[in-house]
């Protein structure tokens, strides 16, 4: 019995030491300081004594896994009066498109207002007892990911109600150099395309807020990160990945999200958290062969059939060279050449496919089986114009 007790004690001590060492190694590897850490360290005066509405979710943590909500709620010099929940809810567990309800927070005894239900934009009633809105959510760098749409709507609401918006900046997981894909047109703006942006915008949420504000004109404060540079992709930051939503459990899913998730309504579907793509009637071997022959940078395609769906698994060979949006367009175009699916269109309203593309042009080109080179040429000029415009709003070199 004594030997067993000693063994259990030894194992317990060993586990504690391993955890301490792991924590030390993790902290040593962190290369940046997040905006929420800079706020508390250097700019506490901005929130001291203020009535705060916090737009956040489960990703609103600092590098030590402390939530911004908890830090505000437990600080006697700040007054957290409301939380605002985006798509997937405050805990990030709701499925894509699933209704998120408002409720009273069990611990903090303050309202959690849903911004992903009948109400997408905070109402005057929600904002009447608030001095400023804080935003602290991890984005994944794609125009269609709705966390940035919630930011945009909240900025408009703050402008309408005379409130200040304070954005706590976080890294773009794809870095600041991948700017790729069709640029959305004015008539195609929606909640999954809230402004004139390419599919991969190459900006942090702080930079996006500055870009959005060219039209909004709200009183905006961005707390930048320390140590972040444009060439940093998420693994370079040293931070631990917090799943941003149920279908984005890791960095790889975020990286390939645009490559495999563009086929809404076409029958071309993603699988395994966006790491696989295919459809009925596709020959997996031919699909992989055709895609590999295009010579897309940073990616190889391996044939993989899932039940009645033929498809390919994406293997990223060079994450910096990878072009997620163009890869996704080539996947749709290649699959159309193989099985000639119908491109969704509706004369009376935008289809989900239209909203994702941000333009009707790409669908027409895919339907006409144009070359992959012509597909890219079709959005080159608007993309270059966007790149020039966005320069005004960038924070990091």
HUKAWO-V477023 format. One record per residue. N is the residue number from 1. PHI is phi in whole degrees, -180 to 180 (none if undefined). OMEGA is omega in whole degrees, -180 to 180 (none if undefined). Layout:
[[N,PHI,OMEGA] [N,PHI,OMEGA]]
This chain:
[[1,none,-180] [2,-62,179] [3,-64,179] [4,-65,179] [5,-62,179] [6,-63,180] [7,-64,179] [8,-62,179] [9,-62,180] [10,-62,179] [11,-63,179] [12,-61,179] [13,-64,180] [14,-61,180] [15,-62,179] [16,-61,-180] [17,-65,178] [18,-63,179] [19,-64,179] [20,-63,-180] [21,-64,179] [22,-61,179] [23,-63,180] [24,-65,-180] [25,-63,179] [26,-59,-178] [27,-65,178] [28,-67,-177] [29,-85,-179] [30,-69,-175] [31,-101,-175] [32,-132,169] [33,-115,-179] [34,-74,179] [35,-59,-180] [36,-68,177] [37,-74,178] [38,-65,179] [39,-58,-177] [40,-73,-178] [41,-80,-170] [42,-126,-173] [43,-128,-178] [44,-62,-180] [45,-60,-179] [46,-69,-177] [47,-116,-178] [48,-61,177] [49,75,-177] [50,-90,172] [51,-87,-167] [52,-111,167] [53,-108,-175] [54,-108,174] [55,-93,-172] [56,-158,171] [57,-156,-176] [58,-65,179] [59,-85,-178] [60,-77,-179] [61,-117,170] [62,-90,-175] [63,-69,177] [64,-101,176] [65,66,174] [66,-93,-178] [67,-81,178] [68,-61,179] [69,-60,-178] [70,-66,180] [71,-63,179] [72,-72,-177] [73,-66,-175] [74,-94,-180] [75,-97,-175] [76,-72,-180] [77,-97,177] [78,-122,-176] [79,-131,178] [80,-80,-174] [81,-109,180] [82,-161,172] [83,-117,179] [84,-125,-175] [85,-108,179] [86,-91,175] [87,-54,-178] [88,80,174] [89,82,-177] [90,-64,-179] [91,-95,177] [92,72,-174] [93,-101,-180] [94,-68,-179] [95,-71,179] [96,-56,179] [97,82,-177] [98,-75,180] [99,-59,178] [100,-110,-177] [101,-93,170] [102,-84,-180] [103,-164,175] [104,-95,-178] [105,-67,-176] [106,-60,-174] [107,-85,-173] [108,-88,-180] [109,58,177] [110,-129,-179] [111,-70,169] [112,-109,-176] [113,-87,177] [114,-78,173] [115,-114,175] [116,-142,179] [117,-163,177] [118,-60,-179] [119,-107,177] [120,-106,-177] [121,-117,-180] [122,-53,-180] [123,-86,175] [124,-55,179] [125,-63,179] [126,-64,-173] [127,-101,-171] [128,-64,-179] [129,-104,-177] [130,-117,175] [131,-91,180] [132,-148,177] [133,-103,174] [134,-100,177] [135,-121,178] [136,-145,180] [137,-139,177] [138,-83,177] [139,-91,175] [140,-120,173] [141,89,-179] [142,-114,-180] [143,-58,-173] [144,-83,179] [145,-81,-161] [146,-77,178] [147,-60,-180] [148,-75,176] [149,-68,176] [150,-62,176] [151,-58,-179] [152,-61,-179] [153,-63,179] [154,-68,176] [155,-64,177] [156,-63,179] [157,-64,179] [158,-64,177] [159,-61,-178] [160,-64,-174] [161,-113,174] [162,67,-180] [163,-107,177] [164,-96,175] [165,-113,179] [166,-122,-177] [167,-103,178] [168,-94,-168] [169,-76,-180] [170,-139,-179] [171,-68,165] [172,-80,-177] [173,-57,-180] [174,-85,-178] [175,84,-177] [176,-106,-178] [177,-110,179] [178,-86,176] [179,-124,-161] [180,-152,170] [181,102,178] [182,-60,177] [183,-90,-178] [184,-66,179] [185,-95,-175] [186,-55,-177] [187,-74,-178] [188,-107,179] [189,-67,-180] [190,-158,180] [191,-70,173] [192,-106,174] [193,-162,-163] [194,-78,-179] [195,-151,-179] [196,-78,-175] [197,-141,168] [198,-76,-180] [199,-57,175] [200,-109,-169] [201,-90,177] [202,67,179] [203,-128,170] [204,-79,180] [205,-65,177] [206,-65,177] [207,-68,176] [208,-61,179] [209,-60,177] [210,-63,179] [211,-66,177] [212,-56,-172] [213,-72,176] [214,-63,179] [215,-103,-171] [216,-85,179] [217,77,176] [218,-78,172] [219,-71,-172] [220,-122,174] [221,-125,176] [222,-111,174] [223,-97,-176] [224,-72,174] [225,-83,170] [226,-101,173] [227,85,-178] [228,-85,175] [229,-128,-172] [230,-64,-178] [231,-83,-180] [232,-80,166] [233,-98,-169] [234,-55,179] [235,-60,-179] [236,-73,-176] [237,-75,-176] [238,82,-179] [239,-77,176] [240,-83,-180] [241,-75,172] [242,-99,179] [243,-51,-174] [244,-77,177] [245,-162,-175] [246,-56,-177] [247,-96,178] [248,-122,-175] [249,-77,-176] [250,-150,-178] [251,-62,-178] [252,-61,178] [253,-62,177] [254,-65,-177] [255,-66,-175] [256,-98,-178] [257,-50,-179] [258,-77,-178] [259,-73,-174] [260,-118,-173] [261,-107,-174] [262,-98,-169] [263,-92,-178] [264,-54,177] [265,86,-178] [266,-98,-172] [267,94,175] [268,-88,-170] [269,-129,176] [270,-92,176] [271,-150,180] [272,50,176] [273,57,175] [274,75,-178] [275,-92,179] [276,-134,177] [277,-146,180] [278,-178,-179] [279,-169,179] [280,-65,177] [281,86,-179] [282,-86,172] [283,-86,-173] [284,-57,-177] [285,-65,-180] [286,-67,179] [287,-58,180] [288,-63,-179] [289,-62,-180] [290,-64,-180] [291,-66,180] [292,-65,179] [293,-70,178] [294,-65,-179] [295,79,179] [296,-64,-175] [297,-71,170] [298,78,-176] [299,-149,171] [300,-126,-177] [301,-113,-180] [302,-115,-179] [303,-62,179] [304,-155,179] [305,-96,177] [306,-116,-179] [307,62,-179] [308,-88,-177] [309,-106,173] [310,-86,-178] [311,-171,-178] [312,-137,171] [313,-102,-180] [314,-90,173] [315,-117,-178] [316,-82,-180] [317,-98,179] [318,-154,-173] [319,-66,-179] [320,-79,179] [321,-86,-176] [322,-60,178] [323,-116,-170] [324,-61,-175] [325,-71,179] [326,-62,176] [327,-59,179] [328,-63,179] [329,-67,178] [330,-67,176] [331,-61,179] [332,-64,-179] [333,-65,-180] [334,-63,-180] [335,-66,178] [336,-66,178] [337,-64,-177] [338,-85,-174] [339,-125,175] [340,49,178] [341,-73,178] [342,-83,175] [343,-82,-177] [344,-61,176] [345,-153,180] [346,-148,-176] [347,-68,-173] [348,-92,-180] [349,-152,-179] [350,-72,171] [351,-80,177] [352,-62,177] [353,-60,178] [354,-60,-178] [355,-64,180] [356,-66,-180] [357,-71,-177] [358,77,-179] [359,-164,176] [360,-87,-174] [361,-61,-175] [362,-64,178] [363,-60,180] [364,-65,-179] [365,-67,178] [366,-63,-179] [367,-63,-180] [368,-91,177] [369,54,177] [370,-69,179] [371,-70,179] [372,-64,179] [373,-65,180] [374,-68,178] [375,-61,180] [376,-72,179] [377,-62,-175] [378,-61,-179] [379,-114,-177] [380,-62,-176] [381,-65,177] [382,-59,180] [383,-67,178] [384,-65,177] [385,-64,178] [386,-62,-179] [387,-57,178] [388,-67,-180] [389,-65,-174] [390,-68,-180] [391,-55,-177] [392,-67,-169] [393,-113,-178] [394,-76,-179] [395,-108,-170] [396,-109,179] [397,-91,none]]
